[in-house]
Amino acid sequence: MLAQPSKKLGRLVLICLLLGLLSGCLEWLRAYQTYLQLNDFHHNFAIDASDDFTLLFKDPKLLSKDFVALSKLQPSEQKSLTVGKRWRYWFKKVNEQGVVLQPEINFFFDLKFNPLDRLTAWTFSPLFLKIAPAEFLEASLRSIAGAEINEGKKQLRAKTDLIDKIAAKLPLKSDVVAQLGEPLEIIAEDDVEVYRYHFMLQTPFIEKGYEDRALNAVRLTFDLTSHELVKMSGRFAGVKVSINYRNYLENELE
């Protein structure tokens, strides 16, 4: 089930192994080790889905400094816990000029680290689940195993044909808009319409040259006939994410 990484990434991993004392390379190596863990999902991860959605890391590899080094973005909030610490990344809805809109609409990601500073839990807030429902979010995470890696563009192309399909309802446009409010723009494309939103990461510091990573441009694609959300794409903290929900449904033709 394990796919061969791209030649470029393969060379990167080899260099990291040979020059392991260089911290800048170890961040990529730990991220790659975490990616490899997805090939044995049940052994390495667990899911806790209630009001929110939490991915639990059973054998954590990533350090908090890895996230800052790779994303170039500091968290919005940092909090010490009885055991370890929690980082929170707040994303607030903004207009084209980057001004926070009122009434305020936001979502967050939480990262929890153990006393060894290793990531043990990644939580997605309830509002984020309105555009990435828990069933589809779990399926997309599982499909990353064996994904094609484009290290240069920081993209993963998931192998949806390698996972079991799920029986779940797609979110309706009316329900999504009720939570996110009106979009910046509605774009007609054949038999779908695309709703475009902007969310700005609230962060105290961004490394120079990476300011654009704070802006999260989200595109939600709705079927014109059924009004169902069929695709979500966006850029969150510099990482591009795209989920075609139809690929995960039972009895759906590609």
ABEGO torsion letter per residue (X at the ends): XBBBBBAAAAAAAAAAAAAAABAAAAAAAAAAAAAAAAABAAAABBBBBBABBBBBBABBABBAAAAAAAAGBBBABBBBBABEBBBBBBBBBBBAAGBBBOBBBBBBBBBBBBAAGBBABBBBBAAAAAABBAAAAAAAAAAABGBBBBAAAGBBBBBAAABBBBBBBBBBAAAAAAAAEBBABBBBBEABBBBBBBBBBBBABBBBGAAAAABBBBBBBBBAAAGBBABBBBBBGGBBBBBBAAAABBGBBX
